[in-house]
Amino acid sequence: MTIDHNDLINSIMSSLDRIDYIKADELPNIGLYMDQVTSFLEERLKNSTRNPGEDKVLTKTMINNYAKNKLIPPPDKKKYDKEHMYLLIVIYYFKNILSINDIDTILKPVREKYLRGENIEYTLEDIYEGIRKTAELQTDTIKKDLMEKYDIAGSIFKDAEGEDREVLTNLSFIILLGLDVYIKKLLIEKLVDCLDETYDNRDKSK
């Protein structure tokens, strides 16, 4: 099958524009029951899934497991507040690239320092909004990086013709993107290991 590369790139760029980073003030100010939580997240994040309308964002089982494994605090009388939602949204973006243990390590200082207004300088909402706003501003940078990688992929086998050129360009583009993901995932894992070691040393010193 011949791929229209202009259509492909335009589709990728459109997908980036459709990523819906939920603002803090768009989250309900009242406690939500489980069905309300999953419905809200499904509606707001479905466009970030591979197959919108088919792929589930977060299921009840997932959320129950997160609470069981202490990634999020237990619900209060079966209700989830805004702080639960902040954590669940972050977990959603992490869950396809990191293990539960790594996500737990990343969220541990957040749970210990910023939940329930225990930090007088920063709230969990402050942290969530700061990262969200920055992520939105990164969209143009990500688009530029993708276009650069696509141009590089097209130049590797520029002398190839017809089907060979298409196959090799697609393969090169996928591999360049895959290497980028691998390197960034490796960096995240190294940072997580440093966090984990820091907490282990702190716990042993008590």
C-alpha positions as CSV (number, residue, x, y, z in Angstrom):
1,M,0.0,0.0,0.0
2,T,1.3,3.4,-1.0
3,I,1.4,5.9,1.8
4,D,0.7,9.6,1.1
5,H,3.4,11.2,3.2
6,N,1.8,14.6,3.1
7,D,-1.4,13.1,4.5
8,L,0.6,11.1,7.1
9,I,2.5,14.2,8.4
10,N,-0.7,16.3,8.4
11,S,-2.4,13.5,10.4
12,I,0.4,13.5,12.9
13,M,0.3,17.2,13.3
14,S,-3.5,17.2,13.7
15,S,-3.2,14.5,16.4
16,L,-0.8,16.7,18.3
17,D,-3.2,19.6,18.1
18,R,-6.0,17.4,19.4
19,I,-4.2,16.4,22.6
20,D,-6.4,17.7,25.4
21,Y,-4.5,18.8,28.4
22,I,-7.2,19.2,31.0
23,K,-7.0,22.5,32.9
24,A,-7.3,22.4,36.7
25,D,-10.4,24.6,36.6
26,E,-12.1,22.2,34.2
27,L,-12.1,19.5,36.8
28,P,-15.2,19.1,39.0
29,N,-15.0,20.8,42.4
30,I,-17.1,18.1,44.0
31,G,-16.2,14.5,44.8
32,L,-16.9,12.0,42.0
33,Y,-17.9,8.4,42.2
34,M,-16.0,5.8,40.2
35,D,-18.4,5.8,37.2
36,Q,-18.2,9.6,37.1
37,V,-14.4,9.6,37.2
38,T,-14.1,7.1,34.3
39,S,-16.7,8.9,32.2
40,F,-15.1,12.3,32.7
41,L,-11.6,11.0,31.8
42,E,-12.9,9.0,28.9
43,E,-14.6,12.0,27.4
44,R,-11.7,14.4,27.9
45,L,-8.8,12.1,27.0
46,K,-10.3,9.8,24.3
47,N,-8.6,11.8,21.5
48,S,-5.2,10.9,22.9
49,T,-5.8,7.1,22.4
50,R,-4.8,5.1,19.4
51,N,-8.4,4.2,18.6
52,P,-10.8,6.8,20.0
53,G,-14.1,5.3,21.1
54,E,-12.6,1.8,21.3
55,D,-9.5,2.1,23.6
56,K,-10.3,2.7,27.2
57,V,-8.5,5.6,29.0
58,L,-8.7,4.2,32.6
59,T,-10.9,1.4,33.8
60,K,-12.4,0.9,37.2
61,T,-10.0,-2.1,37.7
62,M,-7.0,0.1,36.9
63,I,-8.1,2.8,39.3
64,N,-8.8,0.3,42.1
65,N,-5.4,-1.2,41.6
66,Y,-3.7,2.3,41.8
67,A,-5.4,2.9,45.1
68,K,-4.6,-0.6,46.3
69,N,-0.9,-0.1,45.4
70,K,-1.0,3.4,47.0
71,L,-0.2,5.3,43.8
72,I,-3.2,7.4,44.7
73,P,-4.8,7.9,48.1
74,P,-7.9,5.8,48.9
75,P,-11.2,7.5,47.9
76,D,-13.1,9.3,50.7
77,K,-16.4,7.6,51.1
78,K,-16.1,6.2,47.6
79,K,-15.5,9.6,46.2
80,Y,-12.5,11.0,44.3
81,D,-11.5,14.7,44.6
82,K,-9.5,17.0,42.4
83,E,-6.2,15.7,43.8
84,H,-7.1,12.2,42.9
85,M,-7.8,13.4,39.4
86,Y,-4.5,15.2,39.0
87,L,-2.7,12.0,39.9
88,L,-4.8,9.8,37.7
89,I,-4.2,12.1,34.7
90,V,-0.5,11.9,35.2
91,I,-0.6,8.1,35.6
92,Y,-2.6,7.9,32.4
93,Y,0.3,9.5,30.4
94,F,2.9,7.4,32.2
95,K,1.2,3.9,32.2
96,N,2.1,3.0,28.6
97,I,5.8,3.6,29.0
98,L,6.7,3.0,32.7
99,S,6.1,0.2,35.2
100,I,3.8,0.6,38.1
101,N,6.8,0.6,40.4
102,D,8.5,3.4,38.5
103,I,5.3,5.5,38.5
104,D,5.0,4.9,42.3
105,T,8.6,6.1,42.8
106,I,7.9,9.3,40.7
107,L,4.7,10.1,42.6
108,K,6.1,9.2,46.1
109,P,7.5,12.7,46.8
110,V,4.3,14.3,45.4
111,R,2.2,12.2,47.8
112,E,4.4,13.0,50.7
113,K,4.9,16.7,50.2
114,Y,2.0,18.2,48.3
115,L,-1.2,16.3,49.0
116,R,-3.9,17.7,51.1
117,G,-2.4,21.2,51.4
118,E,0.5,20.0,53.5
119,N,3.0,22.2,51.7
120,I,2.5,26.0,52.3
121,E,4.4,27.0,49.2
122,Y,3.1,24.7,46.5
123,T,-0.1,22.8,46.2
124,L,-0.7,19.8,43.9
125,E,-2.8,22.1,41.7
126,D,0.2,24.5,41.4
127,I,2.4,21.6,40.2
128,Y,-0.2,20.2,37.8
129,E,-0.9,23.5,36.2
130,G,2.7,24.5,35.9
131,I,3.5,21.2,34.0
132,R,0.3,21.4,31.9
133,K,1.0,24.9,30.7
134,T,4.6,24.0,29.8
135,A,3.4,20.9,28.0
136,E,1.0,23.0,25.8
137,L,3.8,25.4,24.9
138,Q,6.0,22.4,23.8
139,T,3.6,21.4,20.9
140,D,5.4,23.6,18.3
141,T,8.8,22.3,19.4
142,I,7.6,18.7,19.1
143,K,6.2,19.4,15.6
144,K,9.5,20.9,14.5
145,D,11.4,17.9,15.9
146,L,9.1,15.5,14.0
147,M,9.6,17.4,10.8
148,E,13.3,17.3,11.2
149,K,13.3,13.6,11.8
150,Y,11.1,13.0,8.8
151,D,13.4,15.1,6.5
152,I,16.4,13.1,7.8
153,A,14.6,9.8,7.2
154,G,13.9,10.9,3.6
155,S,17.5,11.8,3.0
156,I,19.0,8.5,4.1
157,F,18.0,6.6,1.0
158,K,17.4,9.6,-1.3
159,D,18.8,7.7,-4.3
160,A,16.3,4.9,-3.9
161,E,13.3,4.9,-6.3
162,G,9.6,3.8,-6.2
163,E,8.6,1.3,-3.7
164,D,12.1,0.9,-2.3
165,R,12.2,4.6,-1.4
166,E,8.9,4.5,0.3
167,V,9.7,1.4,2.3
168,L,13.1,2.6,3.4
169,T,11.9,6.1,4.2
170,N,9.1,4.7,6.4
171,L,11.4,2.3,8.1
172,S,14.0,5.0,8.8
173,F,11.4,7.4,10.2
174,I,10.0,4.7,12.5
175,I,13.4,3.7,13.7
176,L,14.4,7.4,14.4
177,L,11.3,7.9,16.4
178,G,11.8,4.6,18.2
179,L,15.3,5.5,19.1
180,D,14.1,8.9,20.4
181,V,11.5,7.1,22.6
182,Y,14.1,4.6,23.8
183,I,16.7,7.2,24.8
184,K,14.1,9.3,26.7
185,K,12.7,6.2,28.4
186,L,16.2,5.2,29.4
187,L,16.8,8.7,30.8
188,I,13.5,8.6,32.8
189,E,14.4,5.2,34.2
190,K,17.8,6.5,35.3
191,L,16.2,9.5,37.0
192,V,13.7,7.1,38.7
193,D,16.5,4.9,39.9
194,C,18.2,8.0,41.5
195,L,14.9,8.9,43.2
196,D,14.5,5.4,44.4
197,E,18.0,5.3,45.8
198,T,17.5,8.7,47.5
199,Y,14.4,7.4,49.3
200,D,16.1,4.2,50.3
201,N,19.0,6.1,51.9
202,R,16.6,8.4,53.6
203,D,14.6,5.6,55.0
204,K,17.7,3.8,56.3
205,S,18.9,6.9,58.0
206,K,15.8,7.2,60.1
